[in-house]
Each structure stands twice: as C-alpha cells, then as structure tokens.
Amino acid sequence: MKKLTCIVCPVGCHLEIDEHLHVTGNRCPRGESYAVVEMTSPRRTLTTTVKTVFPECPRLPVKSKSPLPKELLFEIMSELDHILIEKHVKIGDIIVSNIHQTGIDMIATKAIHPHS
C-alpha cells in the first residue's frame, strides 16, 4: 500500500493505492486517475531556463508544453544545457521541438523583444 497526497486540486486528498491499483481516499475521480498515473508512469511539467545571447535577458524561462516522463527529467535538463537562444522570441514560441524524442515541445514563457 502506497500513500500519496493528490495534487490535482487544492483539497489535497490523502490517497492510498494498493498493488492492484485500487485507490481509496479520493473525493473525486481525478484523484483516482492521479494516483494510478503516479504509480504507473509519473509525469511532471518541467520549468527551467536556457541561455541566450541577450545581455538584458541572459536566461530565458521555458517549460514543457505537456508533462514529461519523470525518469527523463535530468536527461532533458542536460540536453537543455546546450541550448543557446540567438533570436527574439515571444511567449509560446517553440524553443525545442520534440525534446528527447518525447513528442513534447519546450516553449518560451517570456518574450525577448528587439530594441525599438
């Protein structure tokens, strides 16, 4: 039996899930779904920064467009270490497409505008 705290909503239900993926303690179906995914294939949204050539914004904040497999996060962070942004971007622009062959894009969460 594994104990988890659901993070899907602010209630924070205290869940228990057994080896047969039977969930108790959830107040809604989302808690059950969260527990099953967390036990079988945990995923996380990755938020980090990448380097730029712009002195006014030396690091650009980025995030994964969808949650990534938790076991790949350190490898993906290492891959992002080699990214250098050399062009102006706007929020939502794809910075790395299909990061680490996951089918998930890394996108900008801040704009870098040219000087007027």
Contacts in CASP RR format, 6 or more apart in sequence:
PFRMAT RR
TARGET T0000
AUTHOR 0000-0000-0000
METHOD contacts of the structure
MODEL  1
MKKLTCIVCPVGCHLEIDEHLHVTGNRCPRGESYAVVEMTSPRRTLTTTV
KTVFPECPRLPVKSKSPLPKELLFEIMSELDHILIEKHVKIGDIIVSNIH
QTGIDMIATKAIHPHS
1 16 0 8 1.000
1 17 0 8 1.000
1 18 0 8 1.000
2 16 0 8 1.000
2 17 0 8 1.000
2 18 0 8 1.000
2 39 0 8 1.000
3 14 0 8 1.000
3 15 0 8 1.000
3 16 0 8 1.000
4 14 0 8 1.000
4 15 0 8 1.000
4 16 0 8 1.000
4 17 0 8 1.000
4 34 0 8 1.000
4 35 0 8 1.000
4 38 0 8 1.000
5 12 0 8 1.000
5 13 0 8 1.000
5 14 0 8 1.000
5 15 0 8 1.000
6 12 0 8 1.000
6 13 0 8 1.000
6 14 0 8 1.000
6 15 0 8 1.000
6 26 0 8 1.000
6 30 0 8 1.000
6 31 0 8 1.000
6 34 0 8 1.000
6 35 0 8 1.000
7 34 0 8 1.000
8 30 0 8 1.000
8 31 0 8 1.000
8 33 0 8 1.000
8 34 0 8 1.000
9 28 0 8 1.000
9 30 0 8 1.000
11 27 0 8 1.000
13 25 0 8 1.000
13 26 0 8 1.000
13 27 0 8 1.000
13 28 0 8 1.000
13 31 0 8 1.000
14 25 0 8 1.000
15 23 0 8 1.000
15 24 0 8 1.000
15 25 0 8 1.000
15 26 0 8 1.000
15 31 0 8 1.000
15 34 0 8 1.000
15 35 0 8 1.000
16 23 0 8 1.000
16 24 0 8 1.000
16 25 0 8 1.000
17 23 0 8 1.000
17 24 0 8 1.000
17 35 0 8 1.000
17 36 0 8 1.000
17 39 0 8 1.000
21 35 0 8 1.000
21 36 0 8 1.000
21 39 0 8 1.000
21 40 0 8 1.000
23 31 0 8 1.000
23 32 0 8 1.000
23 35 0 8 1.000
23 36 0 8 1.000
26 32 0 8 1.000
26 35 0 8 1.000
37 43 0 8 1.000
41 69 0 8 1.000
42 69 0 8 1.000
42 70 0 8 1.000
42 71 0 8 1.000
43 67 0 8 1.000
43 68 0 8 1.000
43 69 0 8 1.000
43 70 0 8 1.000
44 67 0 8 1.000
44 68 0 8 1.000
44 70 0 8 1.000
44 73 0 8 1.000
45 63 0 8 1.000
45 64 0 8 1.000
45 66 0 8 1.000
45 67 0 8 1.000
45 68 0 8 1.000
46 63 0 8 1.000
46 64 0 8 1.000
46 68 0 8 1.000
46 73 0 8 1.000
46 76 0 8 1.000
46 77 0 8 1.000
46 106 0 8 1.000
47 61 0 8 1.000
47 62 0 8 1.000
47 63 0 8 1.000
47 64 0 8 1.000
47 109 0 8 1.000
48 61 0 8 1.000
48 62 0 8 1.000
48 63 0 8 1.000
48 77 0 8 1.000
48 80 0 8 1.000
49 59 0 8 1.000
49 60 0 8 1.000
49 61 0 8 1.000
49 62 0 8 1.000
50 59 0 8 1.000
50 60 0 8 1.000
50 62 0 8 1.000
50 80 0 8 1.000
50 83 0 8 1.000
50 84 0 8 1.000
50 85 0 8 1.000
50 95 0 8 1.000
50 106 0 8 1.000
51 58 0 8 1.000
51 59 0 8 1.000
51 60 0 8 1.000
51 83 0 8 1.000
51 84 0 8 1.000
51 85 0 8 1.000
52 58 0 8 1.000
52 59 0 8 1.000
52 60 0 8 1.000
52 84 0 8 1.000
52 85 0 8 1.000
52 86 0 8 1.000
52 112 0 8 1.000
53 84 0 8 1.000
53 85 0 8 1.000
53 86 0 8 1.000
54 85 0 8 1.000
54 112 0 8 1.000
57 110 0 8 1.000
57 112 0 8 1.000
60 85 0 8 1.000
60 89 0 8 1.000
60 95 0 8 1.000
60 108 0 8 1.000
60 110 0 8 1.000
60 112 0 8 1.000
61 108 0 8 1.000
61 109 0 8 1.000
61 110 0 8 1.000
62 80 0 8 1.000
62 95 0 8 1.000
62 96 0 8 1.000
62 106 0 8 1.000
62 107 0 8 1.000
62 108 0 8 1.000
62 109 0 8 1.000
63 106 0 8 1.000
63 107 0 8 1.000
63 109 0 8 1.000
64 99 0 8 1.000
64 104 0 8 1.000
64 105 0 8 1.000
64 106 0 8 1.000
64 107 0 8 1.000
65 104 0 8 1.000
65 105 0 8 1.000
65 106 0 8 1.000
65 107 0 8 1.000
66 104 0 8 1.000
68 76 0 8 1.000
68 99 0 8 1.000
68 100 0 8 1.000
68 102 0 8 1.000
68 104 0 8 1.000
69 102 0 8 1.000
72 100 0 8 1.000
72 102 0 8 1.000
75 100 0 8 1.000
76 99 0 8 1.000
76 100 0 8 1.000
76 102 0 8 1.000
79 96 0 8 1.000
79 99 0 8 1.000
79 100 0 8 1.000
80 96 0 8 1.000
80 99 0 8 1.000
80 106 0 8 1.000
83 95 0 8 1.000
83 96 0 8 1.000
85 95 0 8 1.000
85 112 0 8 1.000
88 111 0 8 1.000
88 112 0 8 1.000
88 113 0 8 1.000
88 114 0 8 1.000
89 95 0 8 1.000
89 108 0 8 1.000
89 111 0 8 1.000
89 112 0 8 1.000
90 108 0 8 1.000
90 111 0 8 1.000
91 108 0 8 1.000
91 109 0 8 1.000
91 110 0 8 1.000
91 111 0 8 1.000
92 107 0 8 1.000
92 108 0 8 1.000
92 109 0 8 1.000
93 107 0 8 1.000
93 108 0 8 1.000
94 105 0 8 1.000
94 106 0 8 1.000
94 107 0 8 1.000
95 105 0 8 1.000
95 106 0 8 1.000
95 107 0 8 1.000
95 108 0 8 1.000
96 105 0 8 1.000
96 106 0 8 1.000
97 105 0 8 1.000
98 104 0 8 1.000
98 105 0 8 1.000
99 105 0 8 1.000
99 106 0 8 1.000
END
